[in-house]
Structure formats: structure tokens, C-alpha cells
């Protein structure tokens, strides 16, 4: 099991003396986890401890199974699936208290868990209903940092679910409440912890977005049922004078792989720009993995370029291996960058692109090696109809390329 020795060393920090008795464990049942974010806010999420010694984390329709849980004495280490994040905690009478850790980014977020089946507590009946589409602007007062988004929400009584779509992807499955006129939404997927709070007034809302305990930004929104984001196929493109892309990056064996290799000759090729740390990339990788398995008898290849913030190549390749094992990826995943996920640095590796705007981004290449389309971002399952539209467009366009 990956990082087993590391986990044992972490666990050893909790206890100086060997305890021969059976270790304490979390009781079977449903818990509310709470992460401490900025402005003294708590980001709640629900998870279940099963009799099979697994956890199930819930975000609206999403259910994430966590099967790497290790106990020692009065402590527990919970390693998240695919991602490098993990929880280290001391067990308490009704849960645990510790931290959620992302070592490569040196981020440590305090976390507690208690027995509960409620994500957010409410004190009032909902006096606003956010069901529908919203035109959203994040960081509205900053010319450099502001960006647009589309809010898509459903409300049933006090319960609210939905997501925010941006030009580069979505904020995945959000779940929460409308408490009077106060909307609260959260998600925790093992990589990112997002909390959105907002005051809603008829057709407007004003709020704050928190990411972990390291970032926050304001947002404003207004109802707009006809609002649409710019097309995802026009944001990233080849610079003048280019009709192809070139690269050479190593796979897990150290072998340099490039598009001139025999396996890509006379094939439709999809180049996936991604990172193992990126939830939207994980959604996309799951889809591409299954698509490749279903179609690898055709003239199609997929190759992923991983831009990793892990500090060493060894760590980055371990993360890539973990992703491939957990998602069943059979196509090559190359290490394009280590030590940073900077999009500016990524652009230096692919200088023929006007910019790398988003992880993920997919480049569609025809059998002659010409770039035919570049798709920015990924509308994952949390976006509902947009995810269905993406799959229809994707399969149709690939089939057209295969028929040429």
C-alpha cells in the first residue's frame, strides 16, 4: 500500500510508547467532519464509517469511498483516494480531532469529526429560493483577479444542491442549506475543501468563497436563466504559424514519449493536460479511461501530460501511479512538470499554445497530426445537463475524426 511506511512514521508521532492492546477505532455510523477555514468559519461535510472499515464521504449525489484507514493506539491516519491529501487525528469520545494535510503545498487544515447526520444546522425556514441559473462574478472589485461563472442550483425546502461552472471547470458537487436568506454550500473530496456563503435577496446574492484555510474571495450574482459562459473550444488555441504541437516527456519508466512515436502514427490522438491533484481532471480521467477501454480497437490514442506540484519526480510519479491504479487508466501519463502547477510554467513547456488556461485541457489531433480542436476545462457530473452535452459533443467529434 502506497505510503505505508510514511503513515506508520506519522502515527508514531502520536505515541511514544508501544501499546500492546487493541487500538481504538471509529464507531460505525455517520459523522459530521468540520474543517477550519478563514474568518473563523467551519466547512462541514458528512461521512459514514462502515463495518468494513471504510469511509464514505458524501457531497450531494457524490459518494467517495476511502479504503486506506490505519489505527494505532488512540490515533488514526486516513489516506484519501487518488489524491495525496490525508488526515492525521487523535480519536475522541465521539469522533476525532486532527488535521487534513497536503505536504507538497505545506498546507495543514485543522479538522474535527463528531457523530451527526446533519451537514449544516438551520435556525429558520428558507425565505429565499435559489433554484435556477445565476450569472456570477468572482472578485468583482479586482481587474486582475475577477472571473465569470454560472451558478446552477436546486432547492427543496432548506436543502440546496448545485455547483458553480466557470470557463475552466466546475466546483463539483456542492451541498448545503438556505437558512432564512443565508445560503451555505460546501464540498470536501479529499483534494479540495470549498465553502460558499451568501446573502440572498430575491434575484441577487452577495457572498464569499473559501478554499481550505489559505484562500478566500468575494462573489456577486444575479438571476439569469438564459446566461451562458463563453464556448470552451475557443479559449485556448495555437499561435499563428503553428498547426501541430510537439513535446517529449518521460513516462514512469523514464522513457521519453513524443507524438512522433510509432504508437501515435496515423491515429487520432487526444492530449490531456492535467494534474493528479485536480478534481476536474479526475472526473475527466475517469471518463477518458472508460472511453479508451471501449474504443482502443479503433485508431485512437490518449496521452496525458501531468503538471505536478509534488516537490520531487519520485513523489510525482508515485501520484501518477496511484491515479492510474485507482482509475484504471491504460494510456500513458507523462510527467511534464514537477514542483509547481503554475500555468505560466506549463506554457513554457507547450509554447505553441496561446496559454494554458485550465487544468484540464484537451487537444484533439487528427490522423495527419494536425490540431483540430482545443477544449478548455471539463464539465463534470455535477453540472448535470452540461456533462451530458459534453459527452455527446465529445463522442461525435472523435467519431468524425476517426472517419476521415
Residue pairs with C-beta under 8 A, 6 or more apart in sequence:
1 68
2 79
2 318
2 321
2 322
3 79
3 86
3 318
7 70
7 77
7 79
7 86
8 70
8 72
10 77
10 88
11 70
11 72
11 75
11 77
11 88
12 72
14 72
14 73
14 74
14 75
14 88
14 90
15 72
15 73
15 74
15 75
19 73
23 71
23 72
23 73
23 74
23 75
24 71
24 73
24 74
24 91
25 53
25 71
25 76
25 91
26 49
26 76
26 91
26 95
26 96
27 49
27 115
28 49
28 50
28 51
29 48
29 49
29 115
30 46
30 47
30 48
30 49
30 115
30 116
30 117
31 46
31 47
31 48
31 49
31 95
31 113
31 114
31 115
31 116
32 44
32 45
32 46
32 113
32 114
32 115
32 116
32 117
32 118
32 119
33 44
33 45
33 46
33 47
33 111
33 112
33 113
33 188
34 42
34 43
34 44
34 111
34 112
34 113
34 114
35 42
35 43
35 45
35 100
35 109
35 110
35 111
35 188
35 193
35 212
35 213
36 42
36 43
36 109
36 110
36 111
36 213
37 43
37 109
37 193
37 195
37 210
37 211
37 212
37 213
37 216
38 210
38 213
38 215
38 216
39 208
39 210
39 216
41 195
41 197
41 210
43 186
43 188
43 193
43 194
43 195
43 210
44 119
44 120
44 186
45 57
45 58
45 59
45 119
45 186
45 187
45 188
45 193
46 57
46 58
46 116
46 117
46 118
46 119
47 55
47 56
47 57
47 58
47 66
47 113
48 55
48 56
48 58
49 55
50 56
53 69
54 65
54 66
54 67
54 69
55 65
55 66
55 69
55 78
56 63
56 64
56 65
56 66
57 63
57 64
57 66
57 188
57 189
57 190
58 64
58 175
59 172
59 173
59 174
59 175
59 186
59 187
59 188
59 189
60 161
60 162
60 173
60 174
60 175
60 187
60 382
61 161
61 173
61 381
61 382
62 172
62 173
62 187
62 189
62 381
62 382
64 81
64 189
64 190
65 81
66 78
66 79
66 80
66 81
66 190
67 81
68 78
68 79
68 81
69 76
69 77
69 78
69 79
70 76
70 77
71 91
74 90
74 91
75 88
75 89
75 90
75 91
76 87
76 88
76 89
76 91
76 96
76 98
77 86
77 87
77 88
78 86
78 87
78 89
79 86
80 86
80 87
80 190
80 191
81 190
81 326
82 190
82 191
82 276
82 282
82 322
82 323
82 326
82 327
83 189
83 190
83 191
83 276
83 277
84 102
84 103
84 104
84 276
84 277
84 310
84 315
84 319
85 100
85 101
85 102
85 190
85 191
86 100
86 101
87 96
87 98
87 99
87 100
87 101
87 111
88 98
88 99
88 101
89 96
89 97
89 98
89 99
89 111
89 113
90 96
90 97
90 98
92 112
92 114
94 114
94 115
95 112
95 113
95 114
95 115
96 112
96 113
97 111
97 112
97 113
98 110
98 111
98 112
99 108
99 109
99 110
99 111
100 108
100 109
100 111
100 193
101 107
101 108
101 109
102 108
104 309
104 310
104 311
104 315
105 309
107 212
107 213
107 214
109 193
109 212
109 213
110 213
119 175
119 176
119 177
119 186
120 176
120 177
120 179
120 184
120 186
122 158
122 177
122 179
123 179
123 180
124 179
124 180
125 157
125 158
125 180
126 155
126 157
126 158
126 177
126 178
126 179
126 180
127 178
127 180
127 181
128 178
128 180
128 181
128 183
128 200
128 201
128 202
129 155
129 178
130 151
130 153
130 155
130 160
130 162
130 178
130 183
130 200
130 205
131 153
131 154
131 155
132 153
132 223
132 225
133 150
133 151
133 152
133 223
133 224
133 225
133 226
133 227
134 150
134 151
134 152
134 153
134 205
134 221
134 222
134 223
134 224
134 227
135 148
135 150
135 151
135 221
135 222
135 223
135 224
135 227
136 148
136 149
136 150
136 151
136 164
136 219
136 220
136 221
137 146
137 147
137 148
137 149
137 219
137 220
137 221
138 145
138 146
138 147
138 148
138 149
138 209
138 217
138 218
138 219
139 145
139 146
139 147
139 217
139 218
139 219
140 146
140 218
140 219
140 220
141 218
145 217
147 166
147 167
148 166
148 167
148 229
149 164
149 165
149 166
149 219
149 229
150 164
150 165
150 166
150 227
150 228
150 229
151 162
151 163
151 164
151 165
151 221
152 162
152 163
152 164
152 165
152 383
152 384
153 160
153 161
153 162
154 160
154 161
154 162
155 178
158 177
158 178
158 179
159 175
159 176
159 177
160 174
160 175
160 176
160 177
160 178
160 183
160 185
161 173
161 174
161 175
161 176
162 174
162 185
163 170
163 171
163 172
163 173
163 174
163 382
163 383
164 170
164 171
164 174
164 196
165 229
165 379
165 383
165 386
166 229
166 377
167 229
167 230
167 232
167 235
167 357
167 358
167 376
167 377
168 357
168 358
168 359
168 376
168 377
169 280
169 358
169 359
169 360
169 377
169 378
169 379
169 380
170 280
170 377
170 378
170 379
170 380
170 382
170 383
171 187
171 194
171 196
171 382
172 187
172 189
172 192
172 194
172 279
172 280
172 283
172 380
172 382
173 187
173 189
173 381
173 382
174 185
174 186
174 187
174 194
174 196
174 382
175 185
175 186
175 187
176 183
176 184
176 185
176 186
176 196
177 183
177 184
178 200
181 199
181 200
181 201
182 197
182 198
182 199
182 200
183 196
183 197
183 198
183 199
183 200
183 205
183 207
184 195
184 196
184 197
185 194
185 195
185 196
185 197
186 193
186 194
186 195
186 196
187 193
187 194
188 194
189 279
191 277
191 278
191 279
191 282
192 211
192 212
192 279
193 211
193 212
194 209
194 210
194 211
195 209
195 210
196 207
196 208
196 209
196 210
196 219
197 207
197 208
197 210
198 205
198 206
198 207
198 208
198 219
198 221
199 205
199 206
199 207
203 222
203 223
204 220
204 221
204 222
204 223
205 220
205 221
205 222
206 218
206 219
206 220
206 221
207 218
207 219
207 220
207 221
208 216
208 217
208 218
208 219
209 216
209 217
209 218
209 219
210 216
232 375
232 376
232 377
232 379
233 373
233 374
233 375
233 376
235 357
235 358
235 376
236 353
236 354
236 355
236 356
236 357
236 358
236 361
236 374
236 376
237 353
237 354
237 374
238 245
238 352
238 353
238 354
238 371
238 374
239 351
239 352
239 353
239 354
242 352
242 371
243 370
243 371
244 259
244 352
244 365
244 369
244 370
244 371
245 259
245 271
245 350
245 352
245 353
245 363
245 365
245 371
246 258
246 259
246 352
247 258
247 259
247 305
247 336
247 349
247 350
248 256
248 257
248 258
249 256
249 257
249 258
249 305
249 334
249 335
249 336
250 256
250 257
250 334
250 335
251 257
251 332
251 333
251 334
251 335
252 317
252 320
252 321
252 333
257 303
257 332
257 334
259 269
259 271
259 303
259 365
259 369
263 301
264 301
264 303
266 299
266 367
267 299
267 300
267 301
267 367
268 299
268 300
268 301
268 364
268 365
268 366
268 367
268 398
268 401
268 402
269 300
269 301
269 302
269 303
269 365
270 288
270 300
270 301
270 302
270 303
270 362
270 363
270 364
270 365
270 398
271 303
271 304
271 305
271 362
271 363
271 365
272 281
272 284
272 285
272 288
272 302
272 303
272 304
272 305
272 360
272 361
272 362
273 304
273 305
273 307
273 336
273 346
273 350
273 356
273 359
273 360
273 361
273 362
273 363
274 281
274 284
274 285
274 304
274 305
274 306
274 307
274 359
274 360
275 281
275 306
275 307
275 308
275 309
275 341
275 359
276 306
276 308
276 316
276 319
276 320
276 322
276 323
277 308
277 309
277 319
277 341
278 341
278 359
278 360
279 380
280 359
280 360
280 377
280 378
280 380
281 359
281 360
281 378
282 323
282 327
283 378
283 380
283 381
284 360
284 362
284 378
284 380
285 304
285 323
285 327
285 329
286 327
287 391
288 302
288 329
288 331
289 327
289 328
289 329
289 330
289 331
290 328
291 395
292 300
292 302
292 329
292 330
292 331
293 328
293 330
295 398
296 330
298 402
299 367
299 402
300 398
300 402
301 331
302 331
303 331
303 332
303 333
303 334
304 329
304 331
304 332
304 333
304 334
305 334
305 336
305 349
305 350
306 316
306 319
306 320
306 333
306 334
306 335
306 336
306 337
307 336
307 337
307 340
307 341
307 345
307 346
307 349
307 359
308 315
308 316
308 319
308 320
308 335
308 337
308 338
308 339
308 341
309 339
309 340
309 341
310 316
310 318
310 319
310 338
310 339
311 338
311 339
312 338
313 335
313 338
316 335
316 338
317 335
320 333
320 335
323 329
323 333
324 333
336 346
336 349
337 345
337 346
337 349
341 359
343 355
343 356
343 357
343 358
343 359
346 356
347 353
347 355
347 356
350 356
353 374
357 376
358 376
358 377
360 377
360 378
361 374
361 375
361 376
361 377
362 374
362 375
363 371
363 373
363 374
364 371
364 372
364 373
364 374
364 375
364 397
364 398
364 401
365 371
365 372
366 372
366 401
366 404
367 401
367 404
372 401
373 397
378 390
379 386
379 387
379 389
379 390
380 387
381 387
